[in-house]
Amino acid sequence: MRLKSSLVATAAALATIVVPLLASPAAAASGTEATVSTNSYYGRMVIDWGLNPYRLDPIQITAQDRATDGYVIGIRLITNGEAGHKVWSMRTVPSGQTSASWSTYLQAGWIDNAYFEVCKIGAGSGVIARCESSAVMNNPFDDSSM
């Protein structure tokens, strides 16, 4: 009998800790993912959206150069929201490598949606030759009550 009441007390105590964590609005939403793929390059981003504070955390980024054509492959995030339309810094696959991955975060107020571009960049000139955009990833949280 003592063991049974001890187990019930333990389960109740655990429930008071776990349930608020799962229901908390500060918890991150499931990740949204998009890819861009051509014969020349590949790009992928997975974004976890968070509240309190508004964050994209983590952002998992992958870029791959699939062609030996003398171009550098770059990838950049673009967001729309409270801070307006923002084009973030380009990340490039380092010289001598065919792929690169990064993990980062972004805190820039409320973000309605995000997408990214994968770009071919002239190796010597740094001039963007071509970019292809991913599908738009919408914020899974409803801000109408905020």
N, CA, C and O atoms as a MOPAC input file, in Angstrom:
PM7 MOZYME 1SCF
protein

 N      0.82500 1    -1.19400 1     0.00000 1
 C      0.00000 1     0.00000 1     0.00000 1
 C      0.86400 1     1.25100 1     0.00000 1
 O      0.55300 1     2.23500 1    -0.67200 1
 N      1.93200 1     1.20500 1     0.74600 1
 C      2.83500 1     2.34400 1     0.81900 1
 C      3.48700 1     2.64200 1    -0.52500 1
 O      3.63800 1     3.80100 1    -0.91000 1
 N      3.87600 1     1.57100 1    -1.24300 1
 C      4.48400 1     1.72000 1    -2.55400 1
 C      3.50600 1     2.35400 1    -3.53300 1
 O      3.88100 1     3.23200 1    -4.31000 1
 N      2.24500 1     1.91000 1    -3.49500 1
 C      1.22500 1     2.44100 1    -4.38400 1
 C      1.00300 1     3.93600 1    -4.14900 1
 O      0.93200 1     4.70100 1    -5.11100 1
 N      0.89400 1     4.36000 1    -2.90600 1
 C      0.67900 1     5.78200 1    -2.63000 1
 C      1.91700 1     6.60100 1    -2.97600 1
 O      1.80000 1     7.76400 1    -3.36200 1
 N      3.08400 1     6.01500 1    -2.84300 1
 C      4.31900 1     6.70100 1    -3.20900 1
 C      4.39000 1     6.91000 1    -4.72600 1
 O      4.80500 1     7.97000 1    -5.19600 1
 N      3.98300 1     5.89500 1    -5.47900 1
 C      3.96800 1     6.01500 1    -6.94000 1
 C      2.96300 1     7.06600 1    -7.39700 1
 O      3.26000 1     7.84100 1    -8.30600 1
 N      1.79800 1     7.10800 1    -6.79500 1
 C      0.77400 1     8.09700 1    -7.14400 1
 C      1.28200 1     9.50600 1    -6.84600 1
 O      1.08500 1    10.41800 1    -7.64800 1
 N      1.92500 1     9.68600 1    -5.71200 1
 C      2.46200 1    11.00200 1    -5.34300 1
 C      3.55700 1    11.42800 1    -6.30900 1
 O      3.62600 1    12.59300 1    -6.70200 1
 N      4.40400 1    10.49700 1    -6.68800 1
 C      5.47700 1    10.80000 1    -7.64300 1
 C      4.89700 1    11.18100 1    -9.00200 1
 O      5.34400 1    12.15000 1    -9.61700 1
 N      3.90800 1    10.42700 1    -9.47400 1
 C      3.27900 1    10.72100 1   -10.76500 1
 C      2.60400 1    12.09200 1   -10.74200 1
 O      2.69100 1    12.83900 1   -11.71600 1
 N      1.93600 1    12.42500 1    -9.64600 1
 C      1.27500 1    13.73100 1    -9.52800 1
 C      2.29600 1    14.86100 1    -9.52900 1
 O      2.07800 1    15.89300 1   -10.16500 1
 N      3.40100 1    14.67600 1    -8.82600 1
 C      4.44400 1    15.70100 1    -8.78800 1
 C      5.06300 1    15.88700 1   -10.16800 1
 O      5.31200 1    17.01600 1   -10.59000 1
 N      5.31300 1    14.79100 1   -10.87100 1
 C      5.88000 1    14.86100 1   -12.21000 1
 C      4.92300 1    15.55800 1   -13.17900 1
 O      5.35800 1    16.32900 1   -14.03500 1
 N      3.63400 1    15.29000 1   -13.04700 1
 C      2.63400 1    15.91600 1   -13.91400 1
 C      2.58800 1    17.42800 1   -13.71200 1
 O      2.36800 1    18.16700 1   -14.67200 1
 N      2.79100 1    17.90200 1   -12.48700 1
 C      2.76300 1    19.34800 1   -12.25100 1
 C      3.95600 1    20.04400 1   -12.88700 1
 O      3.90500 1    21.25000 1   -13.13000 1
 N      5.02500 1    19.31100 1   -13.16200 1
 C      6.20200 1    19.89000 1   -13.81300 1
 C      6.10400 1    19.77200 1   -15.32500 1
 O      6.35100 1    20.74800 1   -16.03400 1
 N      5.74800 1    18.59700 1   -15.83400 1
 C      5.76200 1    18.32500 1   -17.26800 1
 C      4.63300 1    19.00900 1   -18.02000 1
 O      4.87600 1    19.57700 1   -19.08500 1
 N      3.41000 1    18.97500 1   -17.50800 1
 C      2.25800 1    19.52900 1   -18.23000 1
 C      2.42500 1    21.01300 1   -18.53100 1
 O      2.17900 1    21.39900 1   -19.67400 1
 N      2.82800 1    21.88600 1   -17.58500 1
 C      3.01500 1    23.29000 1   -17.94300 1
 C      4.11000 1    23.51000 1   -18.98400 1
 O      4.00700 1    24.42900 1   -19.79500 1
 N      5.14000 1    22.69700 1   -18.97600 1
 C      6.19600 1    22.83800 1   -19.97600 1
 C      5.68000 1    22.53000 1   -21.37100 1
 O      6.03200 1    23.21400 1   -22.33200 1
 N      4.85200 1    21.50900 1   -21.48400 1
 C      4.30300 1    21.14500 1   -22.78100 1
 C      3.28700 1    22.16400 1   -23.27300 1
 O      3.18100 1    22.38200 1   -24.48000 1
 N      2.55500 1    22.77800 1   -22.39600 1
 C      1.50600 1    23.72400 1   -22.77400 1
 C      1.99500 1    25.16300 1   -22.84000 1
 O      1.23800 1    26.04400 1   -23.24800 1
 N      3.20500 1    25.42000 1   -22.46300 1
 C      3.73100 1    26.78200 1   -22.39100 1
 C      3.79800 1    27.44300 1   -23.76200 1
 O      4.25400 1    26.81600 1   -24.71800 1
 N      3.35200 1    28.70100 1   -23.88400 1
 C      3.44700 1    29.38700 1   -25.16200 1
 C      4.89500 1    29.72700 1   -25.52800 1
 O      5.17300 1    30.04900 1   -26.68300 1
 N      5.80100 1    29.66200 1   -24.58700 1
 C      7.19600 1    29.95100 1   -24.88100 1
 C      7.88200 1    28.77200 1   -25.56700 1
 O      8.99300 1    28.90700 1   -26.08100 1
 N      7.22700 1    27.63300 1   -25.57400 1
 C      7.81200 1    26.47000 1   -26.22300 1
 C      7.90200 1    26.70800 1   -27.72300 1
 O      7.06300 1    27.39600 1   -28.30500 1
 N      8.91300 1    26.13900 1   -28.33600 1
 C      9.08900 1    26.29900 1   -29.77800 1
 C      8.07400 1    25.44800 1   -30.52700 1
 O      7.71600 1    24.35300 1   -30.09100 1
 N      7.62700 1    25.95700 1   -31.63300 1
 C      6.73600 1    25.19600 1   -32.48700 1
 C      7.56600 1    24.20800 1   -33.30200 1
 O      8.79000 1    24.31000 1   -33.37400 1
 N      6.88300 1    23.27100 1   -33.89900 1
 C      7.57100 1    22.31800 1   -34.75100 1
 C      8.29200 1    23.06100 1   -35.85900 1
 O      7.86000 1    24.12700 1   -36.29900 1
 N      9.38200 1    22.49000 1   -36.29600 1
 C     10.17600 1    23.13100 1   -37.33100 1
 C      9.46600 1    23.15800 1   -38.67300 1
 O      8.77100 1    22.21300 1   -39.04700 1
 N      9.65100 1    24.25100 1   -39.38500 1
 C      9.19000 1    24.32800 1   -40.76300 1
 C     10.42100 1    24.16600 1   -41.63600 1
 O     11.51400 1    24.59700 1   -41.26900 1
 N     10.24200 1    23.55000 1   -42.77800 1
 C     11.38000 1    23.18900 1   -43.62100 1
 C     11.09700 1    23.52200 1   -45.06700 1
 O      9.96200 1    23.40300 1   -45.53000 1
 N     12.13000 1    23.94200 1   -45.78600 1
 C     12.02800 1    24.17200 1   -47.22000 1
 C     13.35200 1    23.80400 1   -47.85700 1
 O     14.40100 1    23.86000 1   -47.21500 1
 N     13.29900 1    23.42500 1   -49.12700 1
 C     14.50800 1    23.10100 1   -49.87900 1
 C     14.45300 1    23.75200 1   -51.25300 1
 O     13.38100 1    24.06200 1   -51.77300 1
 N     15.62200 1    23.95000 1   -51.82300 1
 C     15.78500 1    24.38600 1   -53.20500 1
 C     16.80000 1    23.42000 1   -53.80500 1
 O     17.86000 1    23.18400 1   -53.22500 1
 N     16.47400 1    22.86800 1   -54.96000 1
 C     17.37100 1    21.87400 1   -55.54900 1
 C     17.42700 1    22.02800 1   -57.06400 1
 O     16.39600 1    22.04800 1   -57.73600 1
 N     18.64300 1    22.13700 1   -57.59100 1
 C     18.87200 1    22.16000 1   -59.03600 1
 C     20.06500 1    21.24600 1   -59.31600 1
 O     20.62900 1    20.64900 1   -58.40000 1
 N     20.44100 1    21.14500 1   -60.58500 1
 C     21.63800 1    20.37300 1   -60.93500 1
 C     22.89500 1    21.05000 1   -60.41400 1
 O     23.89300 1    20.37600 1   -60.16300 1
 N     22.87000 1    22.37700 1   -60.24500 1
 C     24.05500 1    23.14000 1   -59.83100 1
 C     24.20400 1    23.29300 1   -58.32600 1
 O     25.32400 1    23.35300 1   -57.81900 1
 N     23.07800 1    23.35700 1   -57.59900 1
 C     23.15900 1    23.61500 1   -56.16600 1
 C     21.94600 1    23.07400 1   -55.42700 1
 O     20.92400 1    22.72400 1   -56.01700 1
 N     22.10400 1    23.02200 1   -54.10600 1
 C     21.05000 1    22.55400 1   -53.21800 1
 C     21.09200 1    23.41700 1   -51.96200 1
 O     22.16900 1    23.77700 1   -51.48800 1
 N     19.93300 1    23.74300 1   -51.43200 1
 C     19.86200 1    24.48100 1   -50.17500 1
 C     18.70000 1    23.98500 1   -49.34700 1
 O     17.66700 1    23.58000 1   -49.88100 1
 N     18.87500 1    24.02000 1   -48.03600 1
 C     17.82400 1    23.55500 1   -47.12100 1
 C     17.88400 1    24.38600 1   -45.84800 1
 O     18.96300 1    24.68100 1   -45.33400 1
 N     16.70700 1    24.75900 1   -45.34600 1
 C     16.60400 1    25.40800 1   -44.04100 1
 C     15.47400 1    24.77000 1   -43.25900 1
 O     14.40100 1    24.48000 1   -43.78800 1
 N     15.75200 1    24.56100 1   -41.97800 1
 C     14.74400 1    24.11600 1   -41.03100 1
 C     14.70700 1    25.17100 1   -39.93700 1
 O     15.72600 1    25.47100 1   -39.31500 1
 N     13.52000 1    25.73200 1   -39.70600 1
 C     13.36500 1    26.82200 1   -38.75200 1
 C     12.39700 1    26.41900 1   -37.64900 1
 O     11.28500 1    25.97300 1   -37.92900 1
 N     12.81300 1    26.57400 1   -36.40100 1
 C     11.91800 1    26.42000 1   -35.25700 1
 C     11.50100 1    27.82000 1   -34.81100 1
 O     12.35300 1    28.67400 1   -34.56700 1
 N     10.19700 1    28.05500 1   -34.70700 1
 C      9.63900 1    29.35600 1   -34.34400 1
 C      9.38300 1    29.37200 1   -32.84900 1
 O      8.88100 1    28.39100 1   -32.30200 1
 N      9.71700 1    30.46100 1   -32.18100 1
 C      9.50100 1    30.56200 1   -30.75100 1
 C      8.81800 1    31.86600 1   -30.35800 1
 O      8.85800 1    32.85200 1   -31.09400 1
 N      8.19500 1    31.85300 1   -29.19400 1
 C      7.56000 1    33.03500 1   -28.61100 1
 C      8.22900 1    33.35600 1   -27.28800 1
 O      8.83900 1    32.49000 1   -26.66000 1
 N      8.11100 1    34.60400 1   -26.87100 1
 C      8.58200 1    35.06000 1   -25.55200 1
 C     10.03000 1    34.68900 1   -25.26600 1
 O     10.24200 1    33.82700 1   -24.41300 1
 N     10.99700 1    35.23900 1   -25.87700 1
 C     10.91000 1    36.27600 1   -26.90700 1
 C     10.68100 1    35.65600 1   -28.28100 1
 O     10.87300 1    34.45600 1   -28.48000 1
 N     10.26500 1    36.50400 1   -29.22800 1
 C     10.08400 1    36.03800 1   -30.59800 1
 C     11.46200 1    35.67300 1   -31.13700 1
 O     12.35300 1    36.52000 1   -31.21300 1
 N     11.62800 1    34.42800 1   -31.50400 1
 C     12.91600 1    33.96000 1   -32.01400 1
 C     12.71000 1    32.89300 1   -33.07800 1
 O     11.74600 1    32.12900 1   -33.03000 1
 N     13.60400 1    32.85000 1   -34.01400 1
 C     13.75100 1    31.69700 1   -34.88600 1
 C     14.96500 1    30.98800 1   -34.30200 1
 O     16.09500 1    31.45000 1   -34.45800 1
 N     14.73000 1    29.86800 1   -33.63100 1
 C     15.81900 1    29.23600 1   -32.88400 1
 C     15.53400 1    27.75800 1   -32.65700 1
 O     14.59000 1    27.41500 1   -31.94500 1
 N     16.32100 1    26.89500 1   -33.24000 1
 C     17.45400 1    27.13800 1   -34.11200 1
 C     17.02800 1    27.25100 1   -35.57200 1
 O     15.91800 1    26.87900 1   -35.95000 1
 N     17.92700 1    27.76500 1   -36.35700 1
 C     17.80900 1    27.75900 1   -37.80700 1
 C     18.93000 1    26.84800 1   -38.30100 1
 O     20.10900 1    27.14700 1   -38.11100 1
 N     18.56600 1    25.76100 1   -38.92200 1
 C     19.54500 1    24.82400 1   -39.47500 1
 C     19.65300 1    25.09900 1   -40.96700 1
 O     18.65300 1    25.04800 1   -41.68300 1
 N     20.85700 1    25.39000 1   -41.43900 1
 C     21.09200 1    25.78800 1   -42.82700 1
 C     22.07900 1    24.82100 1   -43.47700 1
 O     23.10300 1    24.47700 1   -42.88800 1
 N     21.76300 1    24.38900 1   -44.68700 1
 C     22.66800 1    23.53800 1   -45.46100 1
 C     22.72000 1    24.07200 1   -46.88100 1
 O     21.68500 1    24.39100 1   -47.46600 1
 N     23.92100 1    24.17100 1   -47.43900 1
 C     24.10700 1    24.56600 1   -48.83200 1
 C     25.10700 1    23.60500 1   -49.46700 1
 O     26.07500 1    23.17900 1   -48.83700 1
 N     24.84700 1    23.27600 1   -50.72700 1
 C     25.72100 1    22.32900 1   -51.42200 1
 C     25.95900 1    22.80700 1   -52.84700 1
 O     25.02600 1    23.20200 1   -53.54700 1
 N     27.21700 1    22.76700 1   -53.26500 1
 C     27.62300 1    23.09100 1   -54.63200 1
 C     27.70100 1    21.77700 1   -55.39800 1
 O     28.50500 1    20.90800 1   -55.06000 1
 N     26.86800 1    21.62700 1   -56.43100 1
 C     26.80000 1    20.36800 1   -57.17800 1
 C     27.48700 1    20.42900 1   -58.53400 1
 O     27.49100 1    19.43600 1   -59.26100 1
 N     28.06300 1    21.56600 1   -58.88900 1
 C     28.67400 1    21.70700 1   -60.21300 1
 C     30.07700 1    22.29600 1   -60.10000 1
 O     30.34800 1    23.12000 1   -59.22700 1
 N     30.94300 1    21.87100 1   -60.97300 1
 C     32.29900 1    22.45100 1   -61.02400 1
 C     32.30800 1    23.48200 1   -62.14600 1
 O     32.94200 1    23.29000 1   -63.18300 1
 N     31.58700 1    24.58400 1   -61.91400 1
 C     31.40900 1    25.60200 1   -62.95200 1
 C     32.06700 1    26.93600 1   -62.60700 1
 O     31.85200 1    27.92600 1   -63.30500 1
 N     32.86000 1    26.97600 1   -61.54700 1
 C     33.55200 1    28.20300 1   -61.18200 1
 C     32.74500 1    29.18100 1   -60.35700 1
 O     33.23100 1    30.27100 1   -60.05300 1
 N     31.52700 1    28.82500 1   -59.98600 1
 C     30.70600 1    29.69400 1   -59.15600 1
 C     30.76100 1    29.25500 1   -57.69700 1
 O     30.96100 1    28.08000 1   -57.39200 1
 N     30.58100 1    30.21700 1   -56.81200 1
 C     30.45400 1    29.95700 1   -55.38300 1
 C     28.95800 1    29.88000 1   -55.09000 1
 O     28.17000 1    30.61200 1   -55.68800 1
 N     28.57000 1    29.00400 1   -54.18200 1
 C     27.15900 1    28.88200 1   -53.81900 1
 C     26.93100 1    29.57500 1   -52.47900 1
 O     27.65900 1    29.35200 1   -51.51300 1
 N     25.90500 1    30.41900 1   -52.44500 1
 C     25.54900 1    31.13800 1   -51.22400 1
 C     24.09300 1    30.90600 1   -50.87900 1
 O     23.28900 1    30.52000 1   -51.72600 1
 N     23.77100 1    31.14900 1   -49.61900 1
 C     22.39400 1    30.97200 1   -49.14100 1
 C     22.10600 1    32.09400 1   -48.14200 1
 O     22.94100 1    32.40600 1   -47.29300 1
 N     20.91700 1    32.69900 1   -48.24900 1
 C     20.56200 1    33.78600 1   -47.33500 1
 C     19.08200 1    33.71600 1   -46.97500 1
 O     18.23400 1    33.33900 1   -47.78500 1
 N     18.80900 1    34.09100 1   -45.73900 1
 C     17.45400 1    34.10500 1   -45.19100 1
 C     16.80400 1    35.45500 1   -45.48000 1
 O     17.46600 1    36.49300 1   -45.45200 1
 N     15.51100 1    35.43000 1   -45.75700 1
 C     14.73800 1    36.64900 1   -45.98300 1
 C     13.49000 1    36.55400 1   -45.11100 1
 O     12.78100 1    35.54800 1   -45.14900 1
 N     13.21600 1    37.60500 1   -44.31800 1
 C     12.06700 1    37.59000 1   -43.41500 1
 C     11.16900 1    38.78600 1   -43.67400 1
 O     11.60800 1    39.82600 1   -44.16600 1
 N      9.90700 1    38.61300 1   -43.33100 1
 C      8.90800 1    39.68800 1   -43.39000 1
 C      8.18100 1    39.70800 1   -42.06000 1
 O      7.71300 1    38.67400 1   -41.58300 1
 N      8.08900 1    40.88700 1   -41.46200 1
 C      7.41100 1    40.98300 1   -40.18200 1
 C      7.48200 1    42.37300 1   -39.60100 1
 O      7.48400 1    43.36900 1   -40.32400 1
 N      7.53900 1    42.42600 1   -38.28100 1
 C      7.55100 1    43.68100 1   -37.53800 1
 C      8.66500 1    44.62900 1   -37.99000 1
 O      8.47100 1    45.84400 1   -38.02700 1
 N      9.81800 1    44.08000 1   -38.33000 1
 C     10.96200 1    44.89000 1   -38.76600 1
 C     10.95100 1    45.14400 1   -40.27200 1
 O     11.92100 1    45.67600 1   -40.81300 1
 N      9.87200 1    44.77100 1   -40.95400 1
 C      9.77600 1    44.96700 1   -42.39500 1
 C     10.36800 1    43.79100 1   -43.16000 1
 O     10.53300 1    42.69500 1   -42.62400 1
 N     10.68100 1    44.04500 1   -44.41800 1
 C     11.28500 1    43.04300 1   -45.30300 1
 C     12.79300 1    43.10100 1   -45.10200 1
 O     13.42100 1    44.11400 1   -45.41200 1
 N     13.38200 1    42.02200 1   -44.58400 1
 C     14.82200 1    42.02000 1   -44.29100 1
 C     15.51300 1    40.88900 1   -45.03500 1
 O     15.08900 1    39.73400 1   -44.99200 1
 N     16.58700 1    41.25600 1   -45.71500 1
 C     17.44400 1    40.27600 1   -46.37900 1
 C     18.69000 1    40.14500 1   -45.51400 1
 O     19.44700 1    41.10200 1   -45.35500 1
 N     18.89700 1    38.96000 1   -44.95800 1
 C     19.98900 1    38.72800 1   -44.02600 1
 C     21.27000 1    38.35900 1   -44.77100 1
 O     21.24400 1    38.09800 1   -45.97300 1
 N     22.36300 1    38.33900 1   -44.06500 1
 C     23.68700 1    38.09900 1   -44.65700 1
 C     23.76000 1    36.77400 1   -45.40600 1
 O     23.17500 1    35.76600 1   -45.00800 1
 N     24.50200 1    36.82000 1   -46.50500 1
 C     24.73500 1    35.63400 1   -47.32600 1
 C     25.79100 1    34.76400 1   -46.65000 1
 O     26.80800 1    35.26900 1   -46.17400 1
 N     25.55000 1    33.47400 1   -46.61200 1
 C     26.55300 1    32.50300 1   -46.15400 1
 C     26.97700 1    31.72100 1   -47.38700 1
 O     26.13100 1    31.31200 1   -48.18200 1
 N     28.26900 1    31.51200 1   -47.55300 1
 C     28.76300 1    30.83200 1   -48.74200 1
 C     29.50000 1    29.54800 1   -48.39000 1
 O     30.11700 1    29.42800 1   -47.33200 1
 N     29.41700 1    28.60100 1   -49.30300 1
 C     30.17200 1    27.36100 1   -49.15800 1
 C     31.64600 1    27.73300 1   -49.31900 1
 O     32.02100 1    28.30700 1   -50.34100 1
 N     32.48600 1    27.41800 1   -48.33400 1
 C     33.90200 1    27.79300 1   -48.40500 1
 C     34.62500 1    27.17600 1   -49.60400 1
 O     34.30700 1    26.07000 1   -50.03900 1
 N     35.58900 1    27.90600 1   -50.11700 1
 C     36.39800 1    27.44100 1   -51.23200 1
 C     37.02900 1    26.08800 1   -50.90000 1
 O     37.54400 1    25.88700 1   -49.80000 1
 N     36.98300 1    25.17300 1   -51.85300 1
 C     37.55100 1    23.84400 1   -51.63900 1
 C     36.57900 1    22.85000 1   -51.04000 1
 O     36.90800 1    21.67000 1   -50.91500 1
 N     35.38700 1    23.29500 1   -50.66600 1
 C     34.37800 1    22.38600 1   -50.11800 1
 C     33.19000 1    22.32200 1   -51.06900 1
 O     32.94600 1    23.25100 1   -51.83900 1
 N     32.45700 1    21.22000 1   -51.00700 1
 C     31.25600 1    21.10000 1   -51.83600 1
 C     29.98000 1    21.36600 1   -51.04300 1
 O     28.91300 1    21.55400 1   -51.62700 1
 N     30.08600 1    21.38200 1   -49.70300 1
 C     28.89200 1    21.67100 1   -48.89900 1
 C     29.29600 1    22.29800 1   -47.57000 1
 O     30.44300 1    22.20400 1   -47.13200 1
 N     28.32600 1    22.92900 1   -46.95600 1
 C     28.54300 1    23.54300 1   -45.64200 1
 C     27.20800 1    23.57300 1   -44.90900 1
 O     26.14200 1    23.63400 1   -45.52100 1
 N     27.29400 1    23.52700 1   -43.58000 1
 C     26.10300 1    23.59700 1   -42.73100 1
 C     26.35500 1    24.57900 1   -41.60500 1
 O     27.47700 1    24.72300 1   -41.12000 1
 N     25.29200 1    25.25200 1   -41.19900 1
 C     25.36000 1    26.20800 1   -40.10700 1
 C     24.15100 1    26.02100 1   -39.21400 1
 O     23.09800 1    25.57100 1   -39.66600 1
 N     24.30300 1    26.36600 1   -37.95400 1
 C     23.19600 1    26.41300 1   -37.01100 1
 C     23.24900 1    27.78500 1   -36.35900 1
 O     24.28500 1    28.18600 1   -35.82900 1
 N     22.14800 1    28.49700 1   -36.39700 1
 C     22.12600 1    29.85700 1   -35.86900 1
 C     20.73800 1    30.15300 1   -35.31800 1
 O     19.88300 1    29.26900 1   -35.26200 1
 N     20.51900 1    31.39600 1   -34.91400 1
 C     19.20300 1    31.84100 1   -34.46300 1
 C     19.02200 1    33.28600 1   -34.90100 1
 O     19.96800 1    33.94600 1   -35.33100 1
 N     17.78100 1    33.76400 1   -34.78200 1
 C     17.46500 1    35.13000 1   -35.16800 1
 C     16.41600 1    35.66300 1   -34.20500 1
 O     15.40100 1    35.01200 1   -33.95700 1
 N     16.66300 1    36.83800 1   -33.66900 1
 C     15.69900 1    37.51100 1   -32.80300 1
 C     15.49800 1    38.90700 1   -33.36300 1
 O     16.35200 1    39.77900 1   -33.20200 1
 N     14.35000 1    39.11800 1   -34.03100 1
 C     14.10100 1    40.39100 1   -34.70600 1
 C     12.64700 1    40.80700 1   -34.60200 1
 O     12.07600 1    41.29800 1   -35.57600 1
 N     12.03800 1    40.62200 1   -33.43900 1
 C     10.63000 1    40.95400 1   -33.28200 1
 C      9.75300 1    39.91000 1   -33.95100 1
 O     10.22000 1    38.82900 1   -34.30900 1
 N      8.47500 1    40.24200 1   -34.11900 1
 C      7.53000 1    39.31200 1   -34.73100 1
 C      7.89600 1    39.10600 1   -36.19600 1
 O      8.11600 1    40.07100 1   -36.92800 1
 N      7.96200 1    37.85100 1   -36.62200 1
 C      8.23100 1    37.51600 1   -38.02200 1
 C      7.01800 1    36.76100 1   -38.55600 1
 O      6.64900 1    35.71300 1   -38.02600 1
 N      6.39900 1    37.29900 1   -39.61000 1
 C      5.22700 1    36.66800 1   -40.21800 1
 C      5.61100 1    35.43600 1   -41.02400 1
 O      4.97400 1    34.38600 1   -40.93100 1
 N      6.67600 1    35.58900 1   -41.82300 1
 C      7.09600 1    34.48300 1   -42.66900 1
 C      8.57600 1    34.63200 1   -43.02200 1
 O      9.18500 1    35.68500 1   -42.83100 1
 N      9.11600 1    33.55600 1   -43.53400 1
 C     10.52100 1    33.54500 1   -43.92300 1
 C     10.67900 1    32.65200 1   -45.14700 1
 O      9.90800 1    31.71500 1   -45.35600 1
 N     11.66700 1    32.95300 1   -45.93000 1
 C     12.07100 1    32.08000 1   -47.02300 1
 C     13.55600 1    32.31000 1   -47.23600 1
 O     14.14500 1    33.17300 1   -46.58400 1
 N     14.16500 1    31.56200 1   -48.12600 1
 C     15.58500 1    31.76300 1   -48.37300 1
 C     15.86900 1    31.69600 1   -49.85800 1
 O     15.05800 1    31.21400 1   -50.64900 1
 N     17.02900 1    32.18600 1   -50.21400 1
 C     17.49900 1    32.12400 1   -51.59100 1
 C     18.82000 1    31.37600 1   -51.61900 1
 O     19.67000 1    31.54500 1   -50.74400 1
 N     18.97500 1    30.54800 1   -52.63700 1
 C     20.25200 1    29.90700 1   -52.92200 1
 C     20.76600 1    30.59000 1   -54.18600 1
 O     20.05600 1    30.68600 1   -55.18700 1
 N     22.01200 1    31.06400 1   -54.12700 1
 C     22.53600 1    31.88500 1   -55.21400 1
 C     23.85700 1    31.35900 1   -55.75900 1
 O     24.68000 1    30.80900 1   -55.02800 1
 N     24.03700 1    31.54500 1   -57.07100 1
 C     25.33200 1    31.30700 1   -57.71400 1
 C     26.03100 1    32.65600 1   -57.75800 1
 O     25.46900 1    33.64400 1   -58.22900 1
 N     27.27500 1    32.68800 1   -57.25700 1
 C     28.01400 1    33.93300 1   -57.13800 1
 C     29.32800 1    33.79500 1   -57.90000 1
 O     30.02900 1    32.79400 1   -57.75300 1
 N     29.66300 1    34.79300 1   -58.71000 1
 C     30.92600 1    34.77100 1   -59.43800 1
 C     32.09800 1    34.68400 1   -58.47300 1
 O     32.23400 1    35.52100 1   -57.58100 1
 N     32.94100 1    33.67700 1   -58.64800 1
 C     34.03900 1    33.42700 1   -57.70200 1
 C     35.00000 1    34.61200 1   -57.61900 1
 O     35.44300 1    34.96100 1   -56.52500 1
 N     35.32200 1    35.22000 1   -58.71500 1
 C     36.26100 1    36.33900 1   -58.69100 1
 C     35.59900 1    37.68100 1   -58.44800 1
 O     36.17100 1    38.55200 1   -57.79400 1
 N     34.40200 1    37.84700 1   -58.97000 1
 C     33.73700 1    39.15000 1   -58.92200 1
 C     32.85800 1    39.34900 1   -57.68800 1
 O     32.67200 1    40.48100 1   -57.24000 1
 N     32.32200 1    38.27800 1   -57.14100 1
 C     31.37700 1    38.39600 1   -56.03000 1
 C     29.98900 1    38.83600 1   -56.47200 1
 O     29.12200 1    39.09000 1   -55.63600 1
 N     29.77500 1    38.92700 1   -57.77100 1
 C     28.49500 1    39.34400 1   -58.32400 1
 C     27.54300 1    38.14300 1   -58.36600 1
 O     27.91200 1    37.05800 1   -58.81500 1
 N     26.33000 1    38.35700 1   -57.89800 1
 C     25.32700 1    37.29000 1   -57.92100 1
 C     24.86500 1    37.08000 1   -59.35400 1
 O     24.36900 1    38.00400 1   -59.99900 1
 N     25.03100 1    35.85200 1   -59.85000 1
 C     24.64500 1    35.51400 1   -61.21800 1
 C     23.18500 1    35.07300 1   -61.29400 1
 O     22.48400 1    35.36000 1   -62.26500 1
 N     22.74500 1    34.37700 1   -60.26200 1
 C     21.38200 1    33.84000 1   -60.28100 1
 C     21.00700 1    33.40100 1   -58.87800 1
 O     21.85000 1    32.89800 1   -58.13500 1
 N     19.73200 1    33.59100 1   -58.50800 1
 C     19.21600 1    33.10300 1   -57.22400 1
 C     17.89000 1    32.39300 1   -57.45800 1
 O     17.13700 1    32.73700 1   -58.36900 1
 N     17.62300 1    31.41400 1   -56.63800 1
 C     16.32900 1    30.73900 1   -56.66600 1
 C     15.77100 1    30.74400 1   -55.25400 1
 O     16.47300 1    30.41200 1   -54.29800 1
 N     14.50400 1    31.12300 1   -55.12700 1
 C     13.85900 1    31.24000 1   -53.81800 1
 C     13.16200 1    29.94300 1   -53.41300 1
 O     12.65600 1    29.19300 1   -54.24800 1
 N     13.15500 1    29.71000 1   -52.11100 1
 C     12.42000 1    28.56800 1   -51.55400 1
 C     10.95200 1    28.93600 1   -51.43900 1
 O     10.55400 1    30.06800 1   -51.71400 1
 N     10.16200 1    27.97000 1   -51.03300 1
 C      8.76500 1    28.23800 1   -50.67800 1
 C      8.75800 1    29.08700 1   -49.40500 1
 O      9.70400 1    29.04700 1   -48.61800 1
 N      7.70000 1    29.84100 1   -49.21500 1
 C      7.55400 1    30.66300 1   -48.01600 1
 C      7.18500 1    29.77400 1   -46.83600 1
 O      6.29700 1    28.92700 1   -46.93300 1
 N      7.88200 1    29.97900 1   -45.71400 1
 C      7.58200 1    29.26100 1   -44.47700 1
 C      6.87000 1    30.24500 1   -43.55700 1
 O      7.46200 1    31.23000 1   -43.11700 1
 N      5.59800 1    29.97700 1   -43.26700 1
 C      4.79200 1    30.88600 1   -42.44900 1
 C      4.94800 1    30.57700 1   -40.96700 1
 O      5.11600 1    29.42600 1   -40.56500 1
 N      4.88700 1    31.63100 1   -40.17100 1
 C      4.94200 1    31.49000 1   -38.72100 1
 C      3.73200 1    30.65900 1   -38.28300 1
 O      2.59700 1    31.00400 1   -38.61200 1
 N      3.96500 1    29.56500 1   -37.54200 1
 C      2.84600 1    28.71500 1   -37.13800 1
 C      2.01700 1    29.29200 1   -35.98000 1
 O      0.95500 1    28.75600 1   -35.66300 1
 N      2.48600 1    30.37200 1   -35.34800 1
 C      1.75500 1    30.98400 1   -34.25200 1
 C      0.79800 1    32.03700 1   -34.77300 1
 O      1.13500 1    32.76000 1   -35.71100 1
 N     -0.37500 1    32.14200 1   -34.19700 1
 C     -1.36700 1    33.14400 1   -34.53600 1
 C     -1.12400 1    34.38000 1   -33.68500 1
 O     -1.20900 1    34.30700 1   -32.45900 1
 N     -0.82500 1    35.51100 1   -34.30700 1
 C     -0.53700 1    36.73500 1   -33.54700 1
 C     -1.75500 1    37.64100 1   -33.39500 1
 O     -1.61800 1    38.75900 1   -32.89900 1
 N     -2.93400 1    37.19800 1   -33.80300 1
 C     -4.10700 1    38.06000 1   -33.76100 1
 C     -4.53100 1    38.42500 1   -32.34500 1
 O     -5.23400 1    39.41600 1   -32.14800 1
 N     -4.11200 1    37.63800 1   -31.35600 1
 C     -4.49500 1    37.93400 1   -29.97700 1
 C     -3.40200 1    38.68300 1   -29.22400 1
 O     -3.53800 1    38.93600 1   -28.02700 1
 N     -2.31700 1    39.04200 1   -29.91400 1
 C     -1.17900 1    39.69000 1   -29.23900 1
 C     -1.32900 1    41.19200 1   -29.29400 1
 O     -0.47500 1    41.91600 1   -28.78300 1

